[in-house]
Amino acid sequence: MSEQLQFLKMNGLGNEFIVIDARKTMPQLGPDAVRALSDHASGPGCDQFITLEVPQSGGDVFMRIHNADGGEVEACGNATRCVGRLIMTELGADKAVIETVVGKLISYRGDALEMVTVDMGVPKFGWQDIPLAEEFDDTRAIELQIGPIDDPILHTPSVVNIGNPHAIFWVQNDVESYGLEVNGPMLENHMIFPERANISLAQVHNDGELTLKVWERGVGLTQACGTAACAAAVAAHRNRLTERKVLVHLPGGDIVIEWREADDHILMSGGTELEYAGEIDLSDLSWQKMSLIQQKSDQGTEQSSL
Ligand SMILES: N[C@@H](CCC[C@H](N)C(=O)O)C(=O)O
């Protein structure tokens, strides 16, 4: 007999997610299944596979995150906004507490239904926290470069942990002109990053604006990465390149990051999209689109229809 698993397809600025609700029944999906469903050739396709589970410490939901390569990871900024939207709609509330393996994150409703702000907590800068394989006193710029020794293509990145590890290379020219699709895999797996890392190129335009291109650990190039935007914003401020509030341009759209002075928390604000509801047949992992989601942002509600 076939067993059906319902899912929602969502995205945050084009960063794609499959979201399943496992609060009543936990489906048995191993890394192979996650990889197959995340692949656009065999499944609905996504960058992260998100599982909603029963909260364990007083939050509204527990969010588990798997990258498209099947590996479980600690944080995903864009998915946190998407899940925040779902849970706030479910509760009819303006705020939701989302538990993750690295702690609780609070989401807040924005001016429109699709706009969500998440408090991503406090960034970490210690070399053991990133983590790095060797000691560095100052993580605003670590010794790491690729290309010719006297004329490197990319060098001295800033490193930050936003629940997950990030390295940001500062570039002068268009972020498209540094071959991140070629250099990304090598940098992600560089021996200096024992848990691998998300790799970003950042071009700072002025003290309130930068453009970012991201090679995500366990995925590849993505349209947007929320934690990378947080990492780049705080690293830019630490390096005196920007103020505490920055507009970050990503291939999939813009996001606003504010590193709040009062408590060092990072606030990330941006859009979310609820694309469609679908169903996966767990016996052979085939899937179908069931309905499109109709958004009624004026009433603060949303409904799905066939
Ligand atoms: N897309 C995410 C980041 C997802 C996890 C990342 N690939 C990792 O391995 O740490 C975001 O929006 O933050």
The ligand as a Gaussian input file, in Angstrom:
#p B3LYP/6-31G(d) Opt

LIG

0 1
 N       20.140000      28.603000       2.776000
 C       20.484000      28.798000       4.115000
 C       21.697000      28.101000       4.654000
 C       21.499000      26.595000       4.675000
 C       22.573000      25.803000       5.366000
 C       23.933000      25.925000       4.722000
 N       23.973000      25.438000       3.376000
 C       24.960000      25.175000       5.580000
 O       25.381000      24.076000       5.199000
 O       25.315000      25.702000       6.642000
 C       20.235000      30.177000       4.670000
 O       19.313000      30.843000       4.165000
 O       20.851000      30.549000       5.657000

